[in-house]
Amino acid sequence: KVRDPGNKFKEVLFIYKEAYAFNPNNAELNMNMGNCLLYTNEKYDAKKHLDKALELNKGISPMLYFYLGQAEQLAYNWDQAIKYYRTFEETAKNRLAAEYKKISGQYKINLIKE
């Protein structure tokens, strides 16, 4: 079940950074670091880790596309953010997408249906 992360990301980020020093080419680690960074004062560093995760393993998780959408939105890259959000919605299981829509309203821009 998807839950609001609270402040746990700051605590876990320290551990991820240590692991990254030994294994920077792990897709799951890069995705998780990027996600954590989105919830910290280092949020603009998230994109490089998320891009690396995508480069290493595009199929790792539909959530990668959601996190990439958030990172692009932070950088005011609206078209790219929309692309990633749509990819997330298309690839995520319907239940997961529905749950994330509940808590993502504060992060996600409204998509205009064409």
TORKOL-4160 file (C-alpha; in steps of 0.2 Angstrom, whole numbers, padded with zeros to 4 digits, m for minus):
114
<pt num="1" X="0000" Y="0000" Z="0000"/>
<pt num="2" X="0007" Y="0017" Z="m0004"/>
<pt num="3" X="0009" Y="0029" Z="0011"/>
<pt num="4" X="0015" Y="0046" Z="0014"/>
<pt num="5" X="0034" Y="0045" Z="0017"/>
<pt num="6" X="0035" Y="0057" Z="0031"/>
<pt num="7" X="0053" Y="0061" Z="0036"/>
<pt num="8" X="0060" Y="0043" Z="0033"/>
<pt num="9" X="0068" Y="0048" Z="0017"/>
<pt num="10" X="0081" Y="0059" Z="0026"/>
<pt num="11" X="0086" Y="0045" Z="0037"/>
<pt num="12" X="0087" Y="0032" Z="0023"/>
<pt num="13" X="0097" Y="0044" Z="0012"/>
<pt num="14" X="0112" Y="0043" Z="0022"/>
<pt num="15" X="0112" Y="0024" Z="0020"/>
<pt num="16" X="0109" Y="0025" Z="0002"/>
<pt num="17" X="0124" Y="0037" Z="0000"/>
<pt num="18" X="0135" Y="0025" Z="0008"/>
<pt num="19" X="0129" Y="0011" Z="m0003"/>
<pt num="20" X="0131" Y="0022" Z="m0018"/>
<pt num="21" X="0150" Y="0024" Z="m0015"/>
<pt num="22" X="0152" Y="0006" Z="m0017"/>
<pt num="23" X="0139" Y="0002" Z="m0031"/>
<pt num="24" X="0135" Y="0017" Z="m0041"/>
<pt num="25" X="0128" Y="0007" Z="m0056"/>
<pt num="26" X="0114" Y="m0002" Z="m0047"/>
<pt num="27" X="0097" Y="0004" Z="m0055"/>
<pt num="28" X="0087" Y="0001" Z="m0039"/>
<pt num="29" X="0099" Y="0010" Z="m0028"/>
<pt num="30" X="0099" Y="0025" Z="m0040"/>
<pt num="31" X="0080" Y="0025" Z="m0041"/>
<pt num="32" X="0078" Y="0024" Z="m0022"/>
<pt num="33" X="0091" Y="0038" Z="m0020"/>
<pt num="34" X="0082" Y="0049" Z="m0033"/>
<pt num="35" X="0066" Y="0046" Z="m0024"/>
<pt num="36" X="0073" Y="0050" Z="m0007"/>
<pt num="37" X="0081" Y="0066" Z="m0014"/>
<pt num="38" X="0065" Y="0072" Z="m0020"/>
<pt num="39" X="0059" Y="0074" Z="m0002"/>
<pt num="40" X="0074" Y="0083" Z="0005"/>
<pt num="41" X="0083" Y="0100" Z="0002"/>
<pt num="42" X="0094" Y="0091" Z="m0011"/>
<pt num="43" X="0079" Y="0088" Z="m0022"/>
<pt num="44" X="0088" Y="0095" Z="m0038"/>
<pt num="45" X="0101" Y="0081" Z="m0037"/>
<pt num="46" X="0087" Y="0068" Z="m0039"/>
<pt num="47" X="0086" Y="0069" Z="m0058"/>
<pt num="48" X="0104" Y="0062" Z="m0061"/>
<pt num="49" X="0100" Y="0047" Z="m0050"/>
<pt num="50" X="0083" Y="0044" Z="m0058"/>
<pt num="51" X="0091" Y="0046" Z="m0076"/>
<pt num="52" X="0105" Y="0034" Z="m0071"/>
<pt num="53" X="0092" Y="0021" Z="m0065"/>
<pt num="54" X="0082" Y="0023" Z="m0082"/>
<pt num="55" X="0098" Y="0021" Z="m0092"/>
<pt num="56" X="0103" Y="0005" Z="m0082"/>
<pt num="57" X="0085" Y="m0003" Z="m0082"/>
<pt num="58" X="0070" Y="0004" Z="m0090"/>
<pt num="59" X="0059" Y="m0009" Z="m0083"/>
<pt num="60" X="0064" Y="m0008" Z="m0065"/>
<pt num="61" X="0047" Y="m0001" Z="m0059"/>
<pt num="62" X="0033" Y="0010" Z="m0065"/>
<pt num="63" X="0037" Y="0021" Z="m0050"/>
<pt num="64" X="0053" Y="0027" Z="m0059"/>
<pt num="65" X="0042" Y="0036" Z="m0071"/>
<pt num="66" X="0032" Y="0045" Z="m0058"/>
<pt num="67" X="0048" Y="0050" Z="m0049"/>
<pt num="68" X="0056" Y="0056" Z="m0066"/>
<pt num="69" X="0040" Y="0066" Z="m0068"/>
<pt num="70" X="0042" Y="0074" Z="m0051"/>
<pt num="71" X="0060" Y="0079" Z="m0055"/>
<pt num="72" X="0056" Y="0086" Z="m0072"/>
<pt num="73" X="0041" Y="0096" Z="m0064"/>
<pt num="74" X="0054" Y="0103" Z="m0052"/>
<pt num="75" X="0065" Y="0109" Z="m0066"/>
<pt num="76" X="0050" Y="0117" Z="m0075"/>
<pt num="77" X="0051" Y="0104" Z="m0089"/>
<pt num="78" X="0032" Y="0103" Z="m0091"/>
<pt num="79" X="0031" Y="0093" Z="m0107"/>
<pt num="80" X="0044" Y="0080" Z="m0101"/>
<pt num="81" X="0035" Y="0079" Z="m0084"/>
<pt num="82" X="0019" Y="0075" Z="m0093"/>
<pt num="83" X="0027" Y="0062" Z="m0103"/>
<pt num="84" X="0034" Y="0053" Z="m0088"/>
<pt num="85" X="0018" Y="0054" Z="m0078"/>
<pt num="86" X="0008" Y="0047" Z="m0093"/>
<pt num="87" X="0021" Y="0033" Z="m0095"/>
<pt num="88" X="0019" Y="0030" Z="m0076"/>
<pt num="89" X="0000" Y="0029" Z="m0078"/>
<pt num="90" X="0001" Y="0017" Z="m0093"/>
<pt num="91" X="0013" Y="0005" Z="m0085"/>
<pt num="92" X="0008" Y="0005" Z="m0067"/>
<pt num="93" X="m0005" Y="m0007" Z="m0061"/>
<pt num="94" X="m0022" Y="0002" Z="m0060"/>
<pt num="95" X="m0023" Y="0000" Z="m0041"/>
<pt num="96" X="m0006" Y="0007" Z="m0039"/>
<pt num="97" X="m0009" Y="0022" Z="m0050"/>
<pt num="98" X="m0026" Y="0025" Z="m0041"/>
<pt num="99" X="m0018" Y="0025" Z="m0024"/>
<pt num="100" X="m0004" Y="0036" Z="m0030"/>
<pt num="101" X="m0016" Y="0049" Z="m0037"/>
<pt num="102" X="m0023" Y="0051" Z="m0019"/>
<pt num="103" X="m0007" Y="0057" Z="m0012"/>
<pt num="104" X="0001" Y="0064" Z="m0028"/>
<pt num="105" X="m0010" Y="0079" Z="m0029"/>
<pt num="106" X="0003" Y="0090" Z="m0021"/>
<pt num="107" X="0016" Y="0085" Z="m0033"/>
<pt num="108" X="0008" Y="0082" Z="m0050"/>
<pt num="109" X="0002" Y="0094" Z="m0062"/>
<pt num="110" X="m0015" Y="0091" Z="m0070"/>
<pt num="111" X="m0014" Y="0083" Z="m0087"/>
<pt num="112" X="m0025" Y="0091" Z="m0101"/>
<pt num="113" X="m0033" Y="0077" Z="m0111"/>
<pt num="114" X="m0031" Y="0080" Z="m0129"/>
